Amino acid sequence: MRILYDSFKSAYKAPFGTLTAGQTCTLHIDIPTSCLSQEVAVVVECDRTDEQQRFPLTLEWQKDGYDRFAGTLTLTQPDLYFYWFFIRTQNEAFRLFRYGLHDTNIEDGAKWQLSCVPAEDAPDWAKGAVMYQIFPDRFCREGTCDLTGKLEPYTIHENESEMPQWRPDEHGKVLNNDFFGGNLAGITAKLDYLQSLGVTVLYLNPIFKAFSSHRYDTCDYLTIDPMLGTEADFVNLCKQAQRRKIHVVLDGVFSHTGSRSVYFDKDDVFGNGAYHHPDSPYRAWYQFRHYPHDYVCWWDFETLPCIDKTNESYGAFIETVVEKWLTLGADGFRLDVADELPDAFIARLRRKLRACKKDALLIGEVWEDASNKIAYSVRRRYFTDGELDGVMNYPWKNAILAFLRGEDDGRALGDTLETLYENYPKAVLDCTMLPLSTHDSARVLTELVAPFEGTREQMAAHRLTEEQRAHGLRRLRLAAVLQYALPGMPSIYYGDEAGTEGCKDPFNRTFFPWGRADEALTAFYRKLGAWRNGSKALRYGTMEVLRAEGGIVTVRRTYQNETIEITVDAGRETCCLNGKPMEIE
């Protein structure tokens, strides 16, 4: 007989998941009567301080060969904790650890994680919302833009069906300075289309003035890139979105700037940048090892000099940046490379956002389990300090794709779903972005058939065969059903709903195929949007993984009197809603 404890079951731990400061947690553990247990306690360790607290458990009843011990614990300080059980019997004393997700083991295994977090403070409009991500240059062009002040050189594609420039120039560099001319007016013109998909959150990749088409090399945080339009265009986009109950979230790229920015100004265009002027007000923002030629840059890209995020002047400046765009109509920010932003910087930014707009959203780019993430040897406090409302849910994305490709029989997906569900505060998980593909990953349609690796020339030429595409589209529908059935914000990367395929950057950043979209797939996404928005269980409900094995995953969502069960059979490539076949064609 094994010792029984399962943190996922209310019979053993209540409440489920994370705690708030001062909240009472009740624990039960079943130990075989034959052990003759004399002392049982739960030992809670603070990850930050290594301090231990011991909470005794007392015998509650004896039944069917088991002794049930019960007790409570209370944590007074928000922090990341881990716990295990101490058991002393008539003959020995030992520690009890976690084995897998649902079982226990003596003296070997993992500790249970228990986060203590601030009280819920996430915007209601973001919980369970449907998100749509747009790479602004590649979505829609409406009218023309005044390109005065656009950083040169640049080229504009004549044909929207062309592939983004991927070949190096004569110096062996890919400059990413080719544009298709997508703009803010174009996005505004397509808001009715987005509304028809059930979209309630619009996330835009960077829109501020920059040299490249991706605009992660910010030139001026306070100016819209001329290729995208004007400040007035941005205000109009936000107003028109608000009329349709769509919230606009911007990309905050605050870890680094562009080398051609107003602040660094490597080419000395603006006249007061840190690179050429030691007395520049921006000089202390950057980290020069040997001034001016040797400086810290993001992942060794010399065009992306890193910012010293501890610099007070820079922190104060970024506060003015977020205040400006929130005042003009934005509803929040997604923080690029959040792992490279210090906790104090994120916390300061969060305070400013909420001071400007009490229900502003702040989500971070984190690729792993953000509840226990260690970045640069520092345990991050995204949730324990209430820094972020949500993150990007790459673990679930990757697990869904692996399951539908047949690389996992469902157990890995089930474990991944349950792990984050237990580790994330519910309000955070409800506001977490769940994509199937993004600007940083290959298109989901391509990934679901078979991840393609090759030379850039091979990736540029790679296309799915007719048979592969048909197979991929069926898998994509199943992936989307799971995406819309799970907690968080299902996020459509522009064009996925139109059947766009493509390998990783830049081949995942083609122009939207207006007039060439897969209309049947788009119609399916419209049904998913209506299904999602019409169900409180899907937007706000609890989650249970009822089955995850044999190529089948079943998930239950419950909110008050509404219950929804989704079953996806990866082998047969079918799915059921509440036990009945679900039409996915």
C-alpha positions as CSV (number, residue, x, y, z in Angstrom):
1,M,0.0,0.0,0.0
2,R,1.3,3.4,-1.0
3,I,1.1,6.7,0.8
4,L,-1.6,8.7,-0.9
5,Y,-1.5,12.4,-1.6
6,D,-2.4,14.3,-4.7
7,S,-2.3,18.1,-4.8
8,F,-4.8,18.1,-7.7
9,K,-7.6,16.6,-5.7
10,S,-9.6,18.7,-3.2
11,A,-9.7,15.7,-0.9
12,Y,-6.0,16.2,-0.3
13,K,-5.4,19.9,-0.8
14,A,-7.8,22.8,-0.7
15,P,-7.8,25.3,-2.2
16,F,-6.3,24.0,-5.5
17,G,-3.2,25.8,-6.8
18,T,-1.7,29.0,-5.5
19,L,-2.5,30.8,-2.3
20,T,-2.8,34.4,-1.2
21,A,-1.1,35.8,1.9
22,G,-3.0,34.8,5.0
23,Q,-5.2,32.2,3.2
24,T,-5.7,28.9,5.0
25,C,-4.7,25.8,3.0
26,T,-6.1,22.4,4.3
27,L,-4.0,19.3,3.6
28,H,-4.9,15.6,4.0
29,I,-2.6,12.6,3.6
30,D,-3.4,8.9,3.7
31,I,-0.8,6.7,5.3
32,P,-1.1,2.9,5.6
33,T,-2.2,2.0,9.2
34,S,0.6,-0.6,9.2
35,C,3.2,2.2,9.2
36,L,2.2,3.0,12.8
37,S,2.8,6.7,12.1
38,Q,3.6,8.7,15.2
39,E,4.4,12.1,13.7
40,V,3.3,13.7,10.4
41,A,4.1,17.2,9.3
42,V,4.3,19.2,6.1
43,V,7.6,21.2,5.7
44,V,7.4,24.3,3.7
45,E,10.6,25.9,2.3
46,C,10.8,29.5,1.1
47,D,12.8,29.4,-2.2
48,R,14.2,32.9,-1.7
49,T,15.4,32.6,1.9
50,D,15.6,28.8,2.4
51,E,13.7,29.3,5.6
52,Q,11.6,26.3,6.6
53,Q,8.2,26.2,8.4
54,R,6.8,23.0,9.8
55,F,3.0,22.5,10.1
56,P,1.9,19.4,12.1
57,L,-0.9,17.1,10.8
58,T,-3.0,15.1,13.2
59,L,-4.9,11.8,12.9
60,E,-8.4,12.4,11.7
61,W,-9.7,8.9,11.1
62,Q,-8.8,5.3,10.2
63,K,-10.5,3.5,7.4
64,D,-9.8,0.6,4.9
65,G,-6.2,0.1,6.1
66,Y,-5.3,3.8,6.0
67,D,-4.8,6.5,8.6
68,R,-5.9,10.0,7.4
69,F,-3.9,12.8,8.8
70,A,-5.1,16.4,8.4
71,G,-3.8,19.9,9.1
72,T,-3.6,23.4,7.8
73,L,-0.9,25.8,6.7
74,T,-0.9,29.6,6.2
75,L,1.7,31.7,4.4
76,T,2.0,35.3,5.3
77,Q,4.4,36.5,2.7
78,P,4.0,36.3,-1.1
79,D,6.8,34.2,-2.4
80,L,7.7,30.9,-4.1
81,Y,7.6,27.9,-1.8
82,F,8.2,24.2,-2.1
83,Y,6.9,21.6,0.4
84,W,7.3,17.9,1.3
85,F,6.1,15.7,4.2
86,F,8.0,14.5,7.2
87,I,6.7,11.2,8.6
88,R,8.0,9.4,11.7
89,T,6.8,5.9,12.4
90,Q,7.5,3.4,15.2
91,N,10.6,2.2,13.4
92,E,11.9,5.0,11.2
93,A,11.6,8.6,10.0
94,F,11.6,9.7,6.4
95,R,10.7,12.4,3.9
96,L,7.9,12.0,1.4
97,F,8.2,13.6,-2.1
98,R,6.2,14.0,-5.2
99,Y,6.5,11.2,-7.9
100,G,5.2,12.4,-11.2
101,L,2.2,14.7,-10.8
102,H,-0.2,12.5,-8.8
103,D,1.9,10.0,-6.8
104,T,4.3,10.0,-3.9
105,N,7.7,8.5,-3.2
106,I,9.9,8.0,-0.1
107,E,13.2,9.9,0.1
108,D,13.4,10.4,-3.7
109,G,11.5,12.7,-6.0
110,A,10.5,16.3,-6.4
111,K,9.0,18.7,-3.9
112,W,5.5,20.1,-4.5
113,Q,5.5,23.7,-5.6
114,L,3.3,26.2,-3.8
115,S,3.2,29.9,-4.8
116,C,1.9,32.6,-2.5
117,V,0.7,35.5,-4.6
118,P,-1.0,38.9,-4.2
119,A,-4.7,39.0,-4.4
120,E,-6.2,38.9,-7.9
121,D,-5.8,42.1,-9.8
122,A,-6.2,41.3,-13.5
123,P,-8.4,43.2,-16.0
124,D,-11.7,41.4,-16.5
125,W,-11.8,42.2,-20.2
126,A,-8.7,40.1,-20.8
127,K,-9.8,36.9,-19.0
128,G,-10.5,34.3,-21.6
129,A,-10.5,36.8,-24.4
130,V,-9.8,36.0,-28.1
131,M,-6.6,37.6,-29.2
132,Y,-5.4,38.4,-32.7
133,Q,-1.7,39.2,-33.3
134,I,-0.7,41.4,-36.2
135,F,2.7,42.0,-37.7
136,P,1.8,45.5,-38.9
137,D,3.8,45.7,-42.1
138,R,2.3,42.4,-43.4
139,F,-1.4,42.7,-42.7
140,C,-3.2,45.2,-44.8
141,R,-2.4,48.4,-46.7
142,E,-5.0,51.2,-47.0
143,G,-4.2,54.4,-48.8
144,T,-0.7,55.9,-48.6
145,C,1.6,57.1,-45.9
146,D,3.9,60.1,-45.7
147,L,7.4,58.6,-45.6
148,T,9.1,61.8,-44.5
149,G,11.5,60.8,-41.8
150,K,11.5,57.1,-42.6
151,L,14.9,55.7,-41.9
152,E,16.8,54.8,-45.1
153,P,17.6,52.8,-47.1
154,Y,14.4,50.7,-47.5
155,T,12.6,48.9,-50.3
156,I,8.9,48.3,-50.9
157,H,7.6,45.1,-52.4
158,E,5.5,45.6,-55.5
159,N,3.7,42.3,-55.1
160,E,2.0,41.3,-51.9
161,S,2.5,37.6,-52.7
162,E,6.3,37.9,-52.7
163,M,8.5,36.3,-50.1
164,P,10.1,38.7,-47.6
165,Q,13.8,39.4,-48.4
166,W,15.9,36.7,-46.8
167,R,19.1,36.8,-48.9
168,P,22.1,38.5,-47.4
169,D,23.4,41.7,-49.1
170,E,26.9,42.1,-50.6
171,H,28.2,42.4,-47.1
172,G,26.6,39.1,-45.9
173,K,23.9,40.8,-43.8
174,V,20.2,40.5,-43.9
175,L,19.0,44.0,-43.1
176,N,15.2,43.4,-42.8
177,N,14.6,46.7,-44.5
178,D,12.1,45.5,-47.1
179,F,8.5,46.5,-46.6
180,F,5.1,45.6,-47.9
181,G,3.4,48.7,-46.8
182,G,0.9,47.4,-44.3
183,N,-0.3,50.2,-42.1
184,L,-2.5,51.3,-39.3
185,A,-5.2,52.5,-41.6
186,G,-5.2,49.0,-43.2
187,I,-5.7,47.4,-39.7
188,T,-8.6,49.9,-39.0
189,A,-10.2,48.9,-42.3
190,K,-10.2,45.3,-41.3
191,L,-11.7,45.7,-37.8
192,D,-15.0,44.3,-38.9
193,Y,-13.2,41.2,-40.2
194,L,-11.5,40.8,-36.9
195,Q,-14.8,41.3,-35.1
196,S,-16.4,38.6,-37.2
197,L,-13.7,36.2,-35.9
198,G,-14.8,37.0,-32.3
199,V,-11.6,38.9,-31.6
200,T,-11.7,41.1,-28.5
201,V,-7.9,41.8,-28.0
202,L,-5.7,43.1,-30.8
203,Y,-2.0,42.6,-30.2
204,L,0.3,44.6,-32.5
205,N,4.0,43.8,-33.0
206,P,6.1,47.0,-32.7
207,I,4.7,50.2,-34.3
208,F,7.2,52.8,-33.2
209,K,9.7,54.4,-35.6
210,A,12.5,51.9,-36.5
211,F,14.8,50.9,-39.3
212,S,13.7,47.3,-39.9
213,S,10.4,45.8,-40.9
214,H,10.0,44.0,-37.6
215,R,10.7,47.2,-35.7
216,Y,12.3,45.5,-32.7
217,D,15.2,48.0,-33.2
218,T,13.3,51.0,-31.9
219,C,14.4,54.4,-33.1
220,D,11.9,56.6,-31.3
221,Y,9.5,55.3,-28.7
222,L,7.3,58.4,-28.9
223,T,6.7,58.3,-32.7
224,I,4.7,56.1,-35.0
225,D,6.8,54.7,-37.8
226,P,6.1,56.8,-40.9
227,M,5.5,53.6,-43.0
228,L,2.6,52.8,-40.6
229,G,1.0,56.2,-40.6
230,T,0.6,58.9,-38.0
231,E,-0.4,59.4,-34.4
232,A,-3.8,60.4,-35.6
233,D,-4.1,57.0,-37.4
234,F,-3.2,55.3,-34.2
235,V,-5.8,57.2,-32.2
236,N,-8.4,56.4,-34.9
237,L,-7.5,52.7,-34.8
238,C,-8.0,52.6,-31.0
239,K,-11.3,54.5,-31.2
240,Q,-12.7,52.3,-33.9
241,A,-11.5,49.2,-32.0
242,Q,-13.2,50.3,-28.8
243,R,-16.5,50.8,-30.6
244,R,-16.3,47.1,-31.5
245,K,-15.2,46.2,-27.9
246,I,-11.7,45.3,-29.1
247,H,-8.8,46.2,-26.8
248,V,-5.4,47.2,-28.3
249,V,-2.2,45.9,-26.8
250,L,1.2,47.2,-27.9
251,D,4.6,45.5,-28.0
252,G,7.0,47.1,-25.4
253,V,10.6,46.6,-26.6
254,F,12.4,48.0,-23.6
255,S,15.4,45.7,-23.3
256,H,17.3,47.3,-26.2
257,T,17.0,50.0,-28.8
258,G,18.2,50.2,-32.4
259,S,21.8,51.3,-33.0
260,R,20.2,53.9,-35.4
261,S,17.9,55.3,-32.7
262,V,17.6,58.8,-31.5
263,Y,19.2,57.6,-28.3
264,F,22.2,55.6,-29.5
265,D,22.5,57.2,-33.0
266,K,25.5,55.3,-34.3
267,D,25.3,57.1,-37.7
268,D,25.1,60.5,-36.0
269,V,21.9,61.4,-37.8
270,F,20.1,63.0,-34.9
271,G,23.0,64.8,-33.3
272,N,22.9,63.9,-29.6
273,G,23.1,60.1,-29.3
274,A,25.2,58.2,-26.8
275,Y,27.6,56.7,-29.4
276,H,29.1,60.0,-30.6
277,H,28.5,62.3,-27.7
278,P,29.9,61.3,-24.3
279,D,27.8,64.1,-22.7
280,S,24.6,62.9,-24.3
281,P,21.6,62.5,-21.9
282,Y,21.3,59.0,-23.2
283,R,25.0,58.0,-22.5
284,A,24.3,56.3,-19.2
285,W,21.5,54.3,-20.7
286,Y,24.0,52.1,-22.5
287,Q,26.7,49.7,-21.4
288,F,30.0,50.5,-23.1
289,R,32.9,48.2,-22.3
290,H,35.3,50.5,-24.3
291,Y,33.7,53.7,-25.5
292,P,32.3,54.0,-28.1
293,H,33.0,50.9,-30.3
294,D,32.6,48.1,-27.8
295,Y,29.2,47.9,-26.2
296,V,26.8,45.3,-24.8
297,C,24.2,44.3,-27.4
298,W,21.3,41.9,-27.5
299,W,22.5,38.4,-28.4
300,D,25.6,40.0,-30.0
301,F,23.6,41.8,-32.7
302,E,25.5,45.1,-33.0
303,T,22.3,46.8,-34.3
304,L,20.6,46.2,-31.0
305,P,22.5,47.9,-28.2
306,C,21.3,46.8,-24.7
307,I,19.8,49.3,-22.2
308,D,20.9,49.4,-18.6
309,K,17.4,48.9,-17.2
310,T,18.5,50.0,-13.7
311,N,19.2,53.5,-14.9
312,E,16.8,55.9,-13.3
313,S,16.6,58.2,-16.2
314,Y,15.7,55.4,-18.5
315,G,13.1,54.1,-16.2
316,A,11.5,57.5,-15.8
317,F,11.5,57.9,-19.6
318,I,9.8,54.6,-20.2
319,E,7.1,55.7,-17.8
320,T,6.4,58.7,-20.1
321,V,6.3,56.3,-23.1
322,V,3.6,54.0,-21.7
323,E,1.6,57.0,-20.3
324,K,1.5,58.6,-23.8
325,W,0.3,55.5,-25.6
326,L,-2.2,54.5,-23.0
327,T,-3.6,58.0,-23.0
328,L,-4.0,57.9,-26.8
329,G,-6.0,54.7,-26.6
330,A,-3.8,51.6,-26.0
331,D,-5.1,49.2,-23.3
332,G,-1.8,47.5,-22.4
333,F,1.6,46.2,-23.3
334,R,3.2,42.9,-24.1
335,L,6.8,43.0,-22.8
336,D,9.4,41.7,-25.3
337,V,12.0,39.4,-23.7
338,A,10.6,39.9,-20.2
339,D,13.4,37.6,-18.8
340,E,15.9,40.4,-19.6
341,L,14.0,43.0,-17.8
342,P,14.7,43.2,-14.0
343,D,11.9,42.5,-11.6
344,A,12.1,46.0,-10.2
345,F,11.8,47.5,-13.8
346,I,8.7,45.4,-14.5
347,A,7.1,46.2,-11.2
348,R,7.7,49.9,-11.8
349,L,6.2,49.7,-15.2
350,R,3.1,47.8,-13.9
351,R,2.5,50.5,-11.3
352,K,2.7,53.2,-14.0
353,L,0.3,51.3,-16.3
354,R,-2.3,50.9,-13.5
355,A,-1.9,54.6,-12.5
356,C,-2.6,55.6,-16.1
357,K,-5.4,53.1,-16.7
358,K,-6.7,51.0,-13.8
359,D,-7.5,48.0,-16.0
360,A,-4.5,48.1,-18.3
361,L,-3.0,44.7,-19.2
362,L,0.7,43.7,-18.9
363,I,1.8,40.4,-20.3
364,G,5.4,39.2,-20.7
365,E,7.2,37.1,-23.3
366,V,8.3,34.0,-21.3
367,W,8.9,30.7,-23.1
368,E,8.9,28.4,-20.1
369,D,6.9,27.9,-16.9
370,A,7.0,31.5,-15.7
371,S,6.0,30.6,-12.1
372,N,9.5,29.2,-11.3
373,K,11.6,30.7,-14.1
374,I,15.3,31.3,-13.4
375,A,16.8,33.8,-15.8
376,Y,20.5,34.9,-15.6
377,S,20.8,33.0,-12.3
378,V,17.8,34.9,-10.7
379,R,14.5,33.4,-9.8
380,R,11.9,35.6,-11.3
381,R,9.0,37.1,-9.3
382,Y,6.5,37.6,-12.1
383,F,3.6,36.2,-10.1
384,T,4.8,36.3,-6.5
385,D,5.2,40.1,-6.7
386,G,2.2,40.6,-9.0
387,E,4.3,42.0,-11.8
388,L,2.5,40.5,-14.8
389,D,-1.1,39.9,-15.6
390,G,-0.1,37.1,-17.9
391,V,2.6,35.6,-20.1
392,M,2.9,33.8,-23.4
393,N,2.0,30.1,-23.1
394,Y,4.6,28.4,-25.2
395,P,4.6,25.2,-23.1
396,W,1.0,24.5,-24.0
397,K,1.5,25.5,-27.6
398,N,4.4,23.1,-28.1
399,A,2.6,20.3,-26.2
400,I,-0.5,20.6,-28.4
401,L,1.6,20.4,-31.6
402,A,3.6,17.4,-30.4
403,F,0.4,15.6,-29.4
404,L,-1.3,16.1,-32.8
405,R,1.9,15.1,-34.7
406,G,1.8,11.8,-32.9
407,E,5.0,12.4,-30.9
408,D,3.1,12.1,-27.6
409,D,0.3,9.8,-26.8
410,G,-1.3,12.5,-24.7
411,R,0.4,12.0,-21.4
412,A,3.0,14.7,-22.0
413,L,0.2,17.1,-23.0
414,G,-1.8,16.2,-20.0
415,D,1.1,16.7,-17.7
416,T,1.9,20.1,-19.2
417,L,-1.7,21.3,-19.0
418,E,-1.9,20.3,-15.3
419,T,1.5,21.6,-14.3
420,L,0.8,25.2,-15.4
421,Y,-2.8,25.0,-14.2
422,E,-1.5,24.2,-10.7
423,N,1.5,26.6,-10.8
424,Y,-0.2,29.7,-12.3
425,P,-2.6,31.9,-10.3
426,K,-6.0,31.5,-12.0
427,A,-6.3,35.2,-12.9
428,V,-2.9,35.0,-14.5
429,L,-3.7,31.8,-16.5
430,D,-7.0,33.4,-17.7
431,C,-5.0,36.3,-19.1
432,T,-2.2,34.2,-20.6
433,M,-1.7,34.3,-24.3
434,L,-2.1,30.9,-25.9
435,P,-0.8,30.9,-29.5
436,L,-0.3,28.1,-32.0
437,S,2.3,30.2,-34.0
438,T,3.8,33.6,-33.6
439,H,6.3,35.9,-35.4
440,D,9.0,33.9,-33.6
441,S,8.0,30.4,-34.7
442,A,7.1,28.6,-37.9
443,R,3.5,28.7,-39.0
444,V,1.3,26.2,-37.3
445,L,0.1,24.7,-40.5
446,T,3.7,23.8,-41.5
447,E,4.6,22.7,-38.0
448,L,1.7,20.3,-37.7
449,V,2.7,18.3,-40.8
450,A,6.4,18.1,-40.0
451,P,8.8,20.7,-38.7
452,F,11.1,21.6,-41.6
453,E,14.7,22.4,-41.1
454,G,17.0,23.2,-43.9
455,T,19.0,26.1,-45.5
456,R,17.3,29.5,-45.8
457,E,17.0,28.8,-49.5
458,Q,15.3,25.5,-48.9
459,M,12.9,27.1,-46.3
460,A,12.0,29.9,-48.8
461,A,11.1,27.3,-51.4
462,H,9.4,24.9,-49.0
463,R,5.7,24.3,-49.7
464,L,3.3,21.6,-48.4
465,T,2.1,19.1,-51.0
466,E,-1.7,19.0,-51.6
467,E,-1.9,15.9,-49.5
468,Q,0.2,17.3,-46.7
469,R,-1.8,20.5,-46.7
470,A,-5.1,18.6,-46.4
471,H,-3.7,16.6,-43.5
472,G,-2.3,19.7,-41.9
473,L,-5.6,21.6,-42.1
474,R,-7.4,18.8,-40.3
475,R,-4.8,18.8,-37.6
476,L,-5.0,22.6,-37.4
477,R,-8.7,22.4,-36.7
478,L,-8.1,20.0,-33.9
479,A,-5.3,22.2,-32.5
480,A,-7.6,25.2,-32.7
481,V,-10.4,23.3,-30.8
482,L,-8.0,22.6,-28.0
483,Q,-6.7,26.2,-28.1
484,Y,-10.2,27.6,-27.7
485,A,-11.2,25.0,-25.1
486,L,-8.3,25.7,-22.7
487,P,-7.9,28.5,-20.2
488,G,-6.3,31.7,-21.3
489,M,-6.5,33.9,-24.4
490,P,-6.5,31.9,-27.6
491,S,-4.3,33.9,-29.9
492,I,-4.5,33.8,-33.7
493,Y,-1.3,34.8,-35.5
494,Y,-2.5,36.8,-38.5
495,G,-3.1,34.6,-41.5
496,D,-3.3,31.3,-39.6
497,E,-7.0,31.4,-39.9
498,A,-6.6,31.9,-43.7
499,G,-4.4,28.8,-44.1
500,T,-1.0,30.6,-44.4
501,E,2.0,28.3,-44.2
502,G,5.7,29.0,-43.8
503,C,8.9,28.1,-42.0
504,K,10.5,30.2,-39.3
505,D,11.4,33.9,-39.6
506,P,11.2,35.5,-42.1
507,F,9.1,33.0,-43.9
508,N,6.4,33.1,-41.3
509,R,6.0,36.9,-42.0
510,T,4.4,37.0,-45.4
511,F,1.6,39.4,-46.3
512,F,-1.9,38.4,-45.5
513,P,-3.5,36.5,-48.4
514,W,-6.4,38.8,-49.0
515,G,-8.5,37.3,-51.8
516,R,-6.7,34.0,-51.6
517,A,-7.6,32.9,-48.1
518,D,-9.0,29.4,-47.2
519,E,-12.6,30.6,-46.6
520,A,-13.7,27.3,-45.1
521,L,-10.9,27.5,-42.5
522,T,-11.8,31.2,-41.8
523,A,-15.4,30.2,-41.3
524,F,-14.3,27.5,-38.8
525,Y,-12.4,30.1,-36.8
526,R,-15.5,32.3,-36.8
527,K,-17.5,29.4,-35.2
528,L,-14.8,28.9,-32.7
529,G,-14.8,32.6,-31.8
530,A,-18.6,32.6,-31.3
531,W,-18.4,29.4,-29.3
532,R,-15.7,30.8,-27.0
533,N,-17.3,34.2,-26.4
534,G,-20.7,32.6,-25.8
535,S,-19.5,30.3,-23.0
536,K,-18.5,31.4,-19.5
537,A,-17.2,28.0,-18.9
538,L,-14.6,28.4,-21.7
539,R,-13.7,32.0,-20.7
540,Y,-13.6,31.8,-16.9
541,G,-14.2,28.1,-15.9
542,T,-12.0,25.6,-14.0
543,M,-10.2,22.9,-15.9
544,E,-9.9,19.2,-15.3
545,V,-7.9,16.8,-17.5
546,L,-10.1,13.7,-17.5
547,R,-8.0,11.6,-19.8
548,A,-4.5,12.0,-21.4
549,E,-3.3,8.7,-22.9
550,G,-3.7,6.4,-25.8
551,G,-3.7,9.3,-28.3
552,I,-6.8,10.8,-26.6
553,V,-7.1,13.9,-24.4
554,T,-10.3,14.9,-22.7
555,V,-10.6,18.3,-20.9
556,R,-13.5,19.5,-18.8
557,R,-14.3,23.2,-18.2
558,T,-16.8,24.2,-15.6
559,Y,-18.3,27.5,-14.5
560,Q,-21.3,27.5,-12.1
561,N,-23.9,25.3,-13.8
562,E,-22.2,25.2,-17.2
563,T,-19.9,22.2,-18.1
564,I,-18.1,21.6,-21.4
565,E,-16.1,18.5,-22.2
566,I,-13.8,18.4,-25.2
567,T,-12.2,15.1,-26.4
568,V,-9.6,15.1,-29.1
569,D,-8.5,11.8,-30.6
570,A,-5.2,12.5,-32.3
571,G,-5.0,9.1,-34.0
572,R,-8.4,9.2,-35.6
573,E,-8.1,13.0,-36.0
574,T,-11.6,13.6,-34.6
575,C,-13.1,15.4,-31.6
576,C,-16.2,15.4,-29.5
577,L,-18.1,18.1,-27.6
578,N,-19.9,16.8,-24.6
579,G,-19.7,13.2,-25.9
580,K,-21.1,14.0,-29.4
581,P,-19.0,14.3,-32.6
582,M,-17.9,17.8,-33.3
583,E,-17.9,18.9,-37.0
584,I,-14.5,20.3,-37.9
585,E,-14.7,20.3,-41.7
